[in-house]
Amino acid sequence: MDGKPESRLEEDGVARAAAFLAETTGEQPSPERMAEVQALGDKIVAALKTCYDPEIPVDIYELGLIYRVDVEDDNTVRIEMTLTSPHCPVAESLPAEVKEKVAAVEGVKGCEVEIVWDPPWSPQMMSEEARLELGMLW
């Protein structure tokens, strides 16, 4: 979303997560656990890419509506997401759909979804792929 290839974003996220864990717990996660979380994260992203804002023909992940995905030690998933507008007609149903689809991912023990408004969503948060699909990339 900042011009980096998606795999590079994932690597950065894994590195940041490992650094955060080391800083807060004093322990590094095992390579096996990091691989497990990475594989689970890939499945979660795939599930998120099946959720669409009905007014925009692009999935919510590519739209940039997903701000954070945390996998806890017990494989409970916590998601911070936003909506394109506080008046979004799917403000109640979309978070419930996200929760249901992520909770159904094999290996996920449960899911909590929190709607956040900071930072406010803007079209600049969309991936290059989404902008291209919507004709916003020249």
C-alpha positions in Angstrom: 0.0 0.0 0.0 3.0 2.2 0.2 4.4 0.9 -3.1 6.1 -2.2 -1.6 5.4 -5.6 -3.1 2.9 -7.5 -0.9 5.4 -10.1 0.1 7.7 -7.4 1.3 4.9 -6.0 3.4 4.3 -9.4 4.9 8.0 -9.8 5.7 8.1 -6.4 7.4 5.0 -7.3 9.4 6.5 -10.5 10.6 9.7 -8.8 11.5 7.8 -6.0 13.4 5.8 -8.6 15.3 8.9 -10.5 16.3 10.6 -7.3 17.4 7.5 -6.3 19.4 7.3 -9.7 21.1 11.0 -9.5 22.0 10.6 -6.0 23.4 7.4 -6.7 25.4 8.1 -10.3 26.6 11.9 -10.5 26.4 11.4 -13.6 24.3 11.7 -14.3 20.6 9.0 -16.5 19.1 10.3 -19.8 17.8 10.8 -20.1 14.0 8.1 -22.8 14.0 5.6 -20.4 15.6 6.5 -17.6 13.3 5.9 -19.9 10.3 2.6 -21.1 11.8 1.4 -17.5 12.3 2.6 -16.5 8.8 0.6 -19.4 7.3 -2.4 -18.6 9.3 -2.1 -14.9 8.3 -2.1 -15.9 4.7 -5.4 -17.8 5.2 -6.9 -14.9 7.1 -6.0 -12.5 4.3 -7.5 -14.9 1.8 -10.7 -14.9 3.8 -10.7 -11.1 4.1 -10.4 -10.9 0.3 -13.8 -12.6 0.0 -15.5 -9.6 1.8 -16.7 -6.7 -0.3 -18.1 -3.3 0.3 -21.3 -3.7 -1.8 -21.0 -0.2 -3.3 -17.4 -0.7 -4.5 -16.4 -3.8 -6.6 -13.1 -4.3 -4.7 -12.5 -6.5 -1.6 -12.1 -4.8 1.8 -8.4 -5.9 2.1 -7.4 -4.2 -1.2 -9.6 -1.2 -0.3 -7.4 -0.6 2.7 -10.2 -1.1 5.2 -8.2 -3.6 7.3 -5.8 -1.7 9.6 -4.5 -4.5 11.8 -4.7 -8.2 12.2 -3.2 -9.7 15.4 -2.9 -13.5 16.0 -2.8 -14.1 19.7 -0.9 -17.0 21.4 -4.1 -19.1 21.4 -4.8 -18.3 17.7 -7.6 -15.9 18.6 -7.6 -13.2 15.9 -8.2 -9.5 16.6 -8.9 -7.2 13.7 -9.0 -3.5 13.5 -10.8 -2.2 10.5 -12.6 0.9 9.3 -15.3 1.7 6.9 -15.3 4.1 3.9 -17.7 6.3 5.8 -19.4 6.4 9.2 -22.7 6.4 7.3 -21.7 3.2 5.4 -24.9 1.2 4.8 -23.2 -2.0 5.8 -21.7 -0.6 9.1 -23.4 -3.4 11.0 -23.3 -6.3 8.6 -19.7 -6.0 7.2 -17.9 -6.3 10.6 -20.1 -9.3 11.4 -19.2 -10.9 8.0 -15.5 -10.3 8.6 -15.8 -11.9 12.1 -17.7 -14.9 10.7 -15.3 -15.5 7.7 -12.1 -15.2 9.8 -13.5 -17.3 12.6 -14.2 -20.0 10.0 -10.5 -20.2 8.9 -8.9 -23.5 9.8 -6.7 -22.9 12.9 -8.4 -19.8 14.1 -9.9 -20.2 17.6 -12.1 -17.1 17.5 -12.3 -13.6 16.1 -13.0 -10.1 17.4 -13.5 -7.2 15.1 -13.2 -3.6 16.2 -14.2 -0.6 14.0 -11.8 2.3 14.3 -12.0 5.7 12.7 -8.4 6.8 13.2 -6.9 7.3 10.7 -9.9 8.1 8.6 -10.1 6.0 5.4 -9.2 7.7 2.2 -8.7 6.4 -1.4 -4.9 6.7 -0.9 -5.2 3.6 1.4 -6.3 1.4 -1.5 -3.7 -0.9 -3.0 -2.4 -0.2 -6.5 -4.5 -3.2 -7.7 -7.7 -1.6 -6.3 -6.9 1.8 -7.8 -6.3 0.2 -11.2 -9.5 -1.8 -11.0 -11.5 1.4 -10.2 -9.7 3.4 -12.9 -8.0 5.7 -10.4 -4.5 4.9 -11.6 -3.1 6.7 -14.6 
